[in-house]
């Protein structure tokens, strides 16, 4: 009756206010350094993030940054784009209602921002008004109560007290569980344990029963995750999978124009980012755009803007410095010189402690930390450095909903965590001659910088997932004298650089010649780029522009360089003709990554034998393959005996 619907409207309005308060203000719009009222409305800078229908719900073994190399190419026309507000709407002709949506995406690619925009549009009455209640429950908050017992009723009341006593079972409710990869709950899908209405149980069991539809079968669920963690949820329960792909090229520009008030400055930032292919590729991660904007806005705004970053290590080094210098200047004016000195010393110590935390967590892939994790390393979370905000830009402190009364800490992005880990390893080497990567060897001799590099290269190549790829790029980049002198406040000045880096460059080239998987050799080319060595790449660029393609046999290292050049170039790779570059099994195997991003592959008359068929089949069936047409005619593997 009227009374019930009035009651529903009252409760709904309160929930809308609560949800709006949670998501409306975000700290990613403007740097907190710039403004006292440091929050920015999500609506004012939201730039559309590309979301594709489909994608894979299974295990993804690749490190997210490896995917970024090809992802900037693969926002292709075959994808079915979907607006964040439409994920529960069945496609044309489909009858089956969508109950559970899983959204995958790399860290920093825009999953949480998309969730927040969905919630904000619902709370402001702009979309999805057929849903009565949208309840946002991030895993980082649920972790606080992972050991407690709750019924569904009590759990909802805990996070949304305004729902207390309200009979939500008769209404359309959407639960959003954001960040499955951050979950520390135990999710046992093979458990037969059933939840009954009001009976308290663990939060993990509640969630499993919600997903299976044993509890509140009418509810909608939306779960977001990094690809590696999403395989925890059995495919049978998922009605729709979507994948967040970040910014397409026009959105990269739009983001900088919205983020930077001064359009002339925004234009200069855009043209600088476009001039470096490795930076431009990274820019389809929204949080990297934010980081680049923070750095370049400061640098281009200064009269003497110095040399602008063109490599990742240089960019991240400037990012860390931008923050620490802004703070030391701020405190130099606010307080006496000695106090400023002490504060910057505390900030320096804090940064190195964070580096230690980052290095320890690199192996486990942990992205979020609680106070206990920090206490183990004697990181004082109430230290002046946190209070003064020295590290709030690198290391976020989220004051979790009033209900939890706890704090969650995280690096703003996995790549910042990897940079901090590399900084700590390099610091330990330059102060104590310790090679943290090689704890086994008896230290009869002091390790050289080359020993450190060699161990890092070997470990990165041994990793199945590529979880050390970016760490390696940063560690090598930090060895350059130019980056060390930028970090003179943090690192002892060793100046050991040039001699060791020559040996490292030779060692990396030797590895490239050995015939690694293409993903691994692509990362090694990025490493050479960080060390300012582009000789192999130049050789291939000359070869491509000379028109000699197809006439001469390329060596293994040249084939690897060719893959790198083709993938990071702006060339249109829709059609790939192997005979232009090589006519052999080995040539095909090395050029598979290029074939995977093409739509048409012409492999006729390339002397291909059965030896390459297994690898070709597995490349074609991988999630990242975009091939639609394949011509294998006139090859030994196709000729029937």
Secondary structure as the mmCIF struct_conf table of DSSP 4:
data_model
#
loop_
_struct_conf.conf_type_id
_struct_conf.id
_struct_conf.beg_label_comp_id
_struct_conf.beg_label_asym_id
_struct_conf.beg_label_seq_id
_struct_conf.end_label_comp_id
_struct_conf.end_label_asym_id
_struct_conf.end_label_seq_id
HELX_RH_AL_P HELX_RH_AL_P1 UNK A 2 UNK A 23
BEND BEND1 UNK A 24 UNK A 24
STRN STRN1 UNK A 25 UNK A 26
TURN_TY1_P TURN_TY1_P1 UNK A 27 UNK A 28
BEND BEND2 UNK A 29 UNK A 30
TURN_TY1_P TURN_TY1_P2 UNK A 32 UNK A 34
BEND BEND3 UNK A 36 UNK A 37
STRN STRN2 UNK A 40 UNK A 41
HELX_RH_AL_P HELX_RH_AL_P2 UNK A 42 UNK A 45
STRN STRN3 UNK A 50 UNK A 53
BEND BEND4 UNK A 58 UNK A 58
BEND BEND5 UNK A 62 UNK A 62
HELX_RH_AL_P HELX_RH_AL_P3 UNK A 64 UNK A 71
TURN_TY1_P TURN_TY1_P3 UNK A 72 UNK A 73
TURN_TY1_P TURN_TY1_P4 UNK A 77 UNK A 78
BEND BEND6 UNK A 79 UNK A 79
STRN STRN4 UNK A 81 UNK A 81
HELX_RH_3T_P HELX_RH_3T_P1 UNK A 84 UNK A 86
TURN_TY1_P TURN_TY1_P5 UNK A 87 UNK A 88
BEND BEND7 UNK A 89 UNK A 89
HELX_LH_PP_P HELX_LH_PP_P1 UNK A 90 UNK A 91
TURN_TY1_P TURN_TY1_P6 UNK A 92 UNK A 93
BEND BEND8 UNK A 96 UNK A 96
HELX_LH_PP_P HELX_LH_PP_P2 UNK A 97 UNK A 98
STRN STRN5 UNK A 100 UNK A 104
TURN_TY1_P TURN_TY1_P7 UNK A 107 UNK A 108
BEND BEND9 UNK A 109 UNK A 110
HELX_RH_AL_P HELX_RH_AL_P4 UNK A 111 UNK A 123
TURN_TY1_P TURN_TY1_P8 UNK A 124 UNK A 125
BEND BEND10 UNK A 126 UNK A 127
TURN_TY1_P TURN_TY1_P9 UNK A 129 UNK A 130
BEND BEND11 UNK A 132 UNK A 132
STRN STRN6 UNK A 133 UNK A 136
HELX_RH_AL_P HELX_RH_AL_P5 UNK A 139 UNK A 142
HELX_RH_3T_P HELX_RH_3T_P2 UNK A 143 UNK A 145
TURN_TY1_P TURN_TY1_P10 UNK A 146 UNK A 147
BEND BEND12 UNK A 148 UNK A 148
STRN STRN7 UNK A 149 UNK A 150
HELX_RH_AL_P HELX_RH_AL_P6 UNK A 152 UNK A 159
HELX_RH_3T_P HELX_RH_3T_P3 UNK A 161 UNK A 163
TURN_TY1_P TURN_TY1_P11 UNK A 164 UNK A 165
HELX_RH_3T_P HELX_RH_3T_P4 UNK A 168 UNK A 170
BEND BEND13 UNK A 171 UNK A 171
STRN STRN8 UNK A 173 UNK A 177
HELX_RH_3T_P HELX_RH_3T_P5 UNK A 180 UNK A 182
BEND BEND14 UNK A 185 UNK A 185
TURN_TY1_P TURN_TY1_P12 UNK A 189 UNK A 190
HELX_LH_PP_P HELX_LH_PP_P3 UNK A 193 UNK A 195
TURN_TY1_P TURN_TY1_P13 UNK A 197 UNK A 198
STRN STRN9 UNK A 201 UNK A 202
HELX_RH_AL_P HELX_RH_AL_P7 UNK A 203 UNK A 212
TURN_TY1_P TURN_TY1_P14 UNK A 213 UNK A 213
BEND BEND15 UNK A 214 UNK A 215
TURN_TY1_P TURN_TY1_P15 UNK A 217 UNK A 218
STRN STRN10 UNK A 220 UNK A 225
HELX_RH_AL_P HELX_RH_AL_P8 UNK A 227 UNK A 230
TURN_TY1_P TURN_TY1_P16 UNK A 231 UNK A 232
BEND BEND16 UNK A 233 UNK A 233
HELX_RH_3T_P HELX_RH_3T_P6 UNK A 235 UNK A 237
BEND BEND17 UNK A 239 UNK A 239
STRN STRN11 UNK A 240 UNK A 246
HELX_RH_AL_P HELX_RH_AL_P9 UNK A 249 UNK A 259
BEND BEND18 UNK A 261 UNK A 261
HELX_RH_AL_P HELX_RH_AL_P10 UNK A 263 UNK A 275
HELX_RH_AL_P HELX_RH_AL_P11 UNK A 277 UNK A 282
TURN_TY1_P TURN_TY1_P17 UNK A 283 UNK A 284
BEND BEND19 UNK A 285 UNK A 285
HELX_RH_AL_P HELX_RH_AL_P12 UNK A 286 UNK A 301
BEND BEND20 UNK A 302 UNK A 304
BEND BEND21 UNK A 307 UNK A 307
HELX_LH_PP_P HELX_LH_PP_P4 UNK A 308 UNK A 309
BEND BEND22 UNK A 311 UNK A 311
HELX_RH_AL_P HELX_RH_AL_P13 UNK A 312 UNK A 334
BEND BEND23 UNK A 335 UNK A 335
HELX_RH_AL_P HELX_RH_AL_P14 UNK A 337 UNK A 362
TURN_TY1_P TURN_TY1_P18 UNK A 363 UNK A 365
STRN STRN12 UNK A 368 UNK A 370
HELX_RH_AL_P HELX_RH_AL_P15 UNK A 371 UNK A 375
TURN_TY1_P TURN_TY1_P19 UNK A 376 UNK A 378
TURN_TY1_P TURN_TY1_P20 UNK A 381 UNK A 382
BEND BEND24 UNK A 383 UNK A 383
HELX_RH_AL_P HELX_RH_AL_P16 UNK A 384 UNK A 387
TURN_TY1_P TURN_TY1_P21 UNK A 388 UNK A 394
STRN STRN13 UNK A 395 UNK A 399
TURN_TY1_P TURN_TY1_P22 UNK A 402 UNK A 404
STRN STRN14 UNK A 407 UNK A 411
BEND BEND25 UNK A 412 UNK A 413
HELX_RH_AL_P HELX_RH_AL_P17 UNK A 414 UNK A 432
TURN_TY1_P TURN_TY1_P23 UNK A 436 UNK A 437
BEND BEND26 UNK A 440 UNK A 441
BEND BEND27 UNK A 444 UNK A 445
HELX_LH_PP_P HELX_LH_PP_P5 UNK A 446 UNK A 448
HELX_RH_AL_P HELX_RH_AL_P18 UNK A 449 UNK A 462
BEND BEND28 UNK A 464 UNK A 465
TURN_TY1_P TURN_TY1_P24 UNK A 467 UNK A 468
HELX_RH_AL_P HELX_RH_AL_P19 UNK A 469 UNK A 478
TURN_TY1_P TURN_TY1_P25 UNK A 479 UNK A 479
BEND BEND29 UNK A 480 UNK A 480
HELX_RH_AL_P HELX_RH_AL_P20 UNK A 481 UNK A 486
TURN_TY1_P TURN_TY1_P26 UNK A 487 UNK A 490
BEND BEND30 UNK A 491 UNK A 491
HELX_RH_AL_P HELX_RH_AL_P21 UNK A 497 UNK A 513
TURN_TY1_P TURN_TY1_P27 UNK A 514 UNK A 514
HELX_RH_AL_P HELX_RH_AL_P22 UNK A 518 UNK A 530
TURN_TY1_P TURN_TY1_P28 UNK A 531 UNK A 532
HELX_RH_AL_P HELX_RH_AL_P23 UNK A 535 UNK A 546
TURN_TY1_P TURN_TY1_P29 UNK A 547 UNK A 547
TURN_TY1_P TURN_TY1_P30 UNK A 549 UNK A 551
BEND BEND31 UNK A 552 UNK A 552
HELX_LH_PP_P HELX_LH_PP_P6 UNK A 553 UNK A 555
HELX_RH_AL_P HELX_RH_AL_P24 UNK A 556 UNK A 568
BEND BEND32 UNK A 569 UNK A 569
BEND BEND33 UNK A 574 UNK A 574
STRN STRN15 UNK A 575 UNK A 577
HELX_RH_3T_P HELX_RH_3T_P7 UNK A 578 UNK A 580
TURN_TY1_P TURN_TY1_P31 UNK A 581 UNK A 581
BEND BEND34 UNK A 584 UNK A 584
HELX_RH_AL_P HELX_RH_AL_P25 UNK A 585 UNK A 590
TURN_TY1_P TURN_TY1_P32 UNK A 591 UNK A 591
HELX_RH_AL_P HELX_RH_AL_P26 UNK A 592 UNK A 597
BEND BEND35 UNK A 599 UNK A 599
STRN STRN16 UNK A 600 UNK A 602
TURN_TY1_P TURN_TY1_P33 UNK A 604 UNK A 605
BEND BEND36 UNK A 606 UNK A 606
HELX_RH_3T_P HELX_RH_3T_P8 UNK A 610 UNK A 612
HELX_RH_AL_P HELX_RH_AL_P27 UNK A 613 UNK A 621
BEND BEND37 UNK A 622 UNK A 622
TURN_TY1_P TURN_TY1_P34 UNK A 623 UNK A 624
STRN STRN17 UNK A 629 UNK A 631
TURN_TY1_P TURN_TY1_P35 UNK A 633 UNK A 634
BEND BEND38 UNK A 635 UNK A 635
HELX_RH_3T_P HELX_RH_3T_P9 UNK A 636 UNK A 638
BEND BEND39 UNK A 639 UNK A 639
#
